[in-house]
Amino acid sequence: MGHRNRFIKGAIGIALLGMFLFSPLAFAQRDTPIVDLERSGIRYQDGFDINTVGEVKGIVNHVYAPDSGPVQIVLSNRFDKYIAIIAPKWYLEDIALSIQEGQEVRIRGSKGLGKDGNLYILAQEIVLTSNGRSFVFRSQSGSPLWSSGALRGAGGSMGRQGGGGFRGGFGGQGRR
C-alpha cells in the first residue's frame, strides 16, 4: 500500500508541475514576453479606464523589460496573479526605477481581464514597500507621462515621488 501511495503522490506532483509550467503565467525566460499584448486585447497606450482603478499588492515574480514596448511584470499575492503593464524601459531608466524579482510592491492602476483570461493592471503608480518610494507613470486621468517626450530630456524628475505619490498616495484624491 505504501508503494502505491508514493506513486499517486508522485503522479499528482508531476501533474501539478506540468500545469504550472504550461500555464500562461508560468515564468518565461527574460528575453521572452510574458504575454502577447496584441492577443490579450490590452491597449497599454490608451486603454486606461479611470472607472476600473484599483490597487494590487504583491511580490514580483517575473520582469520582462524589452527595448521597445512596455515593461511587464507578473505580480502575485495570496489571492491572484496580475500581469502589470508598466511603461517603456527608457522611462523607467529616466525615473531611476529598478524592479527586481522578489520585491514587494503596491500598484495602483486600471484593472482588467484580458481576452486571454489573465488579470491585468495598467500601472499608474508603483510604490516599493521596502522604502515607500513612489513612481508615477500616468496622470490622474490615465494619460501616459512618457508620451509627451518631455521627460526624456528633463531627466525624468516628473515621474519620481518621494513618498506619497498621488496627492497623499494610495487612497488619495482621484481614486474612484
Buried (B, 14 or more C-beta within 10 A) or exposed (E): EEEEEEEEEEEEEEEEEEEEEEEBBEBBEEEEEBBEBEEBEBEBEEBBEBEBBEBBEBBBBBBBBBEEBBBBBBBBEEEEBBBBBBBBBBBBEBBEBEBEEEBBBBBBBBBBEBEBEBBBBBBBBBBBBEEBBBBBBBEBEBBBBBBEEEBBEEEBEBBBBEEBBBEEBBEEEBBE
